[in-house]
Amino acid sequence: MAWRQDLNFTPAGLSWVVNAYLIAFGRLLVLAGRLGDLIGRKRVFLAGIAVFTAAQASASPSRR
């Protein structure tokens, strides 16, 4: 894991990072499920696709 060494993470510090991402993902998953119940699954799905597309479009110029 070269990136772990590049960022000077210890194995314990790396587990904190992974746990933080898992907690954030779990919370967003629950929120998306609740929004799907309130406003409809199709709308939430299309909003997610739009956010993903916008993020990819904004990140693609920075790759060059």
C-alpha positions as CSV (number, residue, x, y, z in Angstrom):
1,M,0.0,0.0,0.0
2,A,2.1,2.8,-1.3
3,W,-0.5,5.5,-0.7
4,R,-0.6,4.5,3.0
5,Q,3.2,5.1,3.2
6,D,2.9,8.3,1.2
7,L,0.4,9.8,3.6
8,N,2.2,8.5,6.7
9,F,-0.7,6.5,8.0
10,T,-0.3,3.9,10.6
11,P,-2.5,0.8,10.4
12,A,-4.6,2.2,13.3
13,G,-4.9,5.6,11.6
14,L,-5.9,3.9,8.4
15,S,-8.7,2.0,10.2
16,W,-10.0,5.4,11.4
17,V,-10.2,6.7,7.9
18,V,-12.0,3.6,6.6
19,N,-14.5,3.7,9.5
20,A,-15.2,7.4,8.9
21,Y,-16.0,6.7,5.3
22,L,-18.2,3.7,6.2
23,I,-20.1,5.8,8.7
24,A,-20.7,8.6,6.2
25,F,-21.7,6.1,3.5
26,G,-24.2,4.4,5.9
27,R,-25.7,7.7,6.9
28,L,-26.1,8.8,3.3
29,L,-27.7,5.5,2.4
30,V,-30.3,5.9,5.2
31,L,-31.0,9.5,4.1
32,A,-31.4,8.4,0.4
33,G,-33.8,5.7,1.5
34,R,-35.9,8.1,3.5
35,L,-35.9,10.6,0.6
36,G,-37.0,7.8,-1.7
37,D,-39.9,7.1,0.6
38,L,-40.9,10.8,0.8
39,I,-40.4,12.0,-2.8
40,G,-40.2,8.8,-4.8
41,R,-37.5,6.4,-5.8
42,K,-37.3,7.6,-9.4
43,R,-36.7,11.2,-8.4
44,V,-34.0,10.3,-5.9
45,F,-32.3,8.0,-8.5
46,L,-32.4,10.8,-11.1
47,A,-31.0,13.3,-8.7
48,G,-28.2,10.9,-7.8
49,I,-27.4,10.5,-11.5
50,A,-27.4,14.2,-11.9
51,V,-25.1,14.8,-9.0
52,F,-22.7,12.1,-10.2
53,T,-22.6,13.5,-13.7
54,A,-22.0,17.0,-12.4
55,A,-19.1,15.8,-10.2
56,Q,-17.6,13.8,-13.0
57,A,-17.9,16.8,-15.4
58,S,-16.3,19.1,-12.9
59,A,-13.4,16.7,-12.1
60,S,-12.6,15.8,-15.7
61,P,-10.9,19.2,-16.6
62,S,-8.6,18.8,-13.7
63,R,-7.2,15.6,-15.0
64,R,-5.5,17.3,-18.0
